[in-house]
Amino acid sequence: MCSPIVSDPSTSLATPAGAVRPGDVAARLAAVRQRIEEAAARVGRSPRAVLLVAVTKGVGVELAKAAVAAGQLDLGESKAQELTAKREALGAGVRWHFIGRLQRNKVRDVVGAVSVIHSVDRLSLAEEIAERAQRSARVQRVLVQVNAGDDPAKGGCALDEARGLVAAVRSLPSVACEGLMTIPPLEADPRPTFARLRALRDDLRSEFPEIQHLSMGMSNDVQVAVEEGATIVRLGEAVFGPRTKSA
Ligand SMILES: *Cc1c(COP(=O)(O)O)cnc(C)c1O
């Protein structure tokens, strides 16, 4: 008897059973957009007030290209190296969003390469971004990431530090701070976390009118996020299926 063949999805080069193929991406995007529309309708919001970012981390170039071909021009990456590789492979016309933890020594690879950096969680990072942006005569749009669910496993500044950080970041030259981002705790109801981020945004906006965006909502909580006022949602698995690489 042969020993059973154990397939390891992290090393297999074959398409895993049930994997999403490039030809599936357009329909999956349409289904995601419909989920967003339905959630927006439930709370009387326009679905056009919600920007969909398709997260391509750990996703092959062919699937990412299929998304662009289907009109999905906003794509998200969480690692500088993968961003650089995908930018080269996909060429012009894509609006990239950087959504991962950002080290200062990677800032030079990200500033100017992306439309929005969603993950500014400390002033030293914002200062590095400002310096790089200024040197290349650009204005870099950013969001401040807040750990609104107070989850030790998640990035972002503490809720009670957010006002001070936003005030400091928005006063830097060459940086446009336009809102807030959060990732809710994995196991808990995400709604209170989203509601807290929204309340913080409303509070900040009364003082700083440019603080508009709420980047919140992923594949398994997008409807709740839209109901709670998300203006940007970041979806990976719902569009591209389960990731095979760790990302
Ligand atoms: C991976 C990732 C996403 C997408 O997650 P899915 O569960 O695949 O939709 C969104 N935001 C951030 C910050 C991520 O790292």
The ligand as a Tripos MOL2 file, in Angstrom:
@<TRIPOS>MOLECULE
LIG
   15    15     1     0     0
SMALL
NO_CHARGES

@<TRIPOS>ATOM
      1 C1         -5.7080   40.6910    4.8390 C.3       1 LIG1
      2 C2         -6.3070   41.9600    5.2080 C.ar      1 LIG1
      3 C3         -7.6040   42.2910    4.7750 C.ar      1 LIG1
      4 C4         -8.4760   41.3550    3.9630 C.3       1 LIG1
      5 O1         -8.9090   40.3000    4.7610 O.3       1 LIG1
      6 P1         -9.9900   39.2260    4.2210 P.3       1 LIG1
      7 O2        -10.4300   38.5240    5.4460 O.co2     1 LIG1
      8 O3         -9.2430   38.3240    3.2860 O.co2     1 LIG1
      9 O4        -11.0590   39.9690    3.5430 O.co2     1 LIG1
     10 C5         -8.1050   43.5360    5.1400 C.ar      1 LIG1
     11 N1         -7.3860   44.4010    5.8830 N.ar      1 LIG1
     12 C6         -6.1420   44.1140    6.3100 C.ar      1 LIG1
     13 C7         -5.4010   45.1090    7.1160 C.3       1 LIG1
     14 C8         -5.5640   42.8820    5.9940 C.ar      1 LIG1
     15 O5         -4.3290   42.6150    6.4330 O.3       1 LIG1
@<TRIPOS>BOND
     1     1     2 1
     2     2     3 ar
     3     2    14 ar
     4     3     4 1
     5     3    10 ar
     6     4     5 1
     7     5     6 1
     8     6     7 2
     9     6     8 1
    10     6     9 1
    11    10    11 ar
    12    11    12 ar
    13    12    13 1
    14    12    14 ar
    15    14    15 1
@<TRIPOS>SUBSTRUCTURE
     1 LIG1         1 GROUP 0 **** ****
